Amino acid sequence: MIFVDKLGLFCLPTDPVLKQEVLAISNTAYKYNIFNVITQIETSAWVSALFGILFFLLAHFFPYKMVPWTIFFGGLFSIIFGLLIIS
């Protein structure tokens, strides 16, 4: 489901300049941002589902090799996300 070229029941132009002009004239530019957020959430859900399936298969077939890697990547991502939150 892609919400990029629609705003409610109205179609928007595909030209980015015209799209911004229409949004500026209609005073709905801030309302249009939620559709970009929804698109990003959908993309993130698909990526995380694929990585989840991959991790499940690796943990199922190679359980003893996955334990140290899971701990390593868990610690690495905790440090990275901690730094991103602080900054």
N, C-alpha and C positions, 0 to 999 in steps of 0.2 A: 504494500500500500504506500503510494508516494503522494505526499501532500504539497509538493513543491510548486505546482502551477495552478493551485486553486486556493481561494480564500472563501471558505464557506461554500455557498452555491455559485459563486462568481469565478469565472476563469480569469487568470492573469496573463499578461503577455509574456512570451518566452524571452524577449530581449531584456537583459538585466536593467538597463537604463530606464526603459519604459515601465518595468515592474516597480522600480523604486519611486518613479514619479507618481504612479497610480497609488501606491501605498502612502506617499507623503500627502497627496491631495485628499485622500479619504480618511486620514488620521487614524489608520489602523496598522501602522507599521509595527508598533509594539505588540499588537495582538497576533501578527503574522509570525513572530519569533517562536511561538510555541510549536509551530509545525516543524521548524528546524530542529527543535529539541526532541520532538517525537521521532523524527527520522534518525537522529543520532542514537536514541535509545534502542530503536529497532535494529540498527546496525550492530550496536554493542551486544544486544541479546543474541544475534546470530553468531557473532564471533565467539562469545563466551560459551554458547552451546557446542560449537565445534571443538573448542579447546577442552571443554568438559568431557565430551565423548572420547577425545584423544587421550586425556589423562586417565579416564576410566579403563580404557583398553590397555594402556601401558601398565597401570597398577594391577590389572587383572592378570596379565601375562608375565610381567616382570616385577613382582612385588618387592623382592629384596633389593633390587637395583633402584627402585623408585623412592624408597624411604630417604636416603641421603639427599637425593636431588630435590625432593619435595621440601625438606628442611632448608636446603640451601636457597631455593627460589622463594620460599616463604619469607625467609629472613631478608633476602635481597629486596623483594618487593615491599616489605615492611619499612625498610630503610628509605627506599625511593619515595614511597607515598608519605612517609613521615616528613621527609625534606620538602616535598611539594606542599604539604599542609602548612608547614612552618613558614615557608617563603611566600 
